[in-house]
Amino acid sequence: MRKCLRCTVEMVEGLDIKVEGGAYGIKVTQQGVFKDNLGKFKCAVCPECGYTETYIENPERVKKLIVDKK
């Protein structure tokens, strides 16, 4: 459960982010050509004030990048 940073109301989570006019979403990848997809962006919206926050669906893939660098 995410709480709004501005008004502390419970946010609506798991919403997709789409590019207007396109049916595809936005994804996060490492820099470079043909790098692995690190996750799909999701967003949470506060129903009270409209504050919107983005997050990655599966942060374990990003954690693995840190471990692999060591």
C-alpha positions in Angstrom: 0.0 0.0 0.0 1.4 3.4 -1.1 0.4 6.5 0.7 0.5 9.9 -0.9 3.5 11.9 0.0 1.4 15.1 0.0 -1.8 14.3 1.9 -1.1 10.7 3.2 -4.3 9.2 1.6 -4.0 5.6 0.2 -3.1 5.7 -3.4 -4.6 3.7 -6.3 -1.8 1.4 -7.4 -0.9 -0.8 -10.4 -2.0 1.6 -13.1 -0.4 1.4 -16.5 1.4 4.2 -18.2 0.8 4.5 -22.0 2.1 6.9 -24.6 -0.9 8.8 -25.9 -1.9 7.5 -29.4 -0.1 4.2 -28.9 -1.1 0.9 -27.3 2.4 0.3 -25.9 3.7 1.3 -22.5 7.1 2.6 -21.4 9.8 0.2 -20.2 13.2 0.6 -18.4 16.3 -0.8 -20.0 20.1 -0.5 -19.4 21.9 1.8 -21.7 23.0 0.3 -25.0 21.6 -1.7 -27.8 19.8 -5.0 -27.1 20.0 -4.7 -23.3 17.5 -6.6 -21.1 14.2 -5.1 -20.2 14.5 -4.2 -16.4 10.8 -3.7 -15.9 7.6 -2.0 -16.9 6.6 1.3 -15.4 3.5 1.4 -13.2 2.0 4.3 -11.5 0.0 5.1 -8.4 -2.4 8.1 -8.2 -3.8 9.8 -5.1 -7.6 10.0 -5.5 -7.6 13.1 -3.2 -5.0 15.5 -4.7 -4.0 13.8 -8.0 -0.3 13.4 -7.0 1.1 10.7 -9.3 4.1 8.5 -8.5 5.9 6.0 -10.9 7.6 2.8 -9.9 9.0 -0.3 -11.5 6.9 -3.4 -11.4 9.8 -5.8 -10.5 12.6 -4.0 -8.6 14.5 -7.3 -8.2 15.9 -6.9 -11.7 17.4 -3.6 -10.8 18.9 -5.0 -7.5 20.6 -7.7 -9.6 22.5 -4.9 -11.6 24.0 -3.7 -8.3 25.1 -7.2 -7.3 26.6 -7.9 -10.7 28.7 -4.7 -10.6 30.5 -5.9 -7.4 
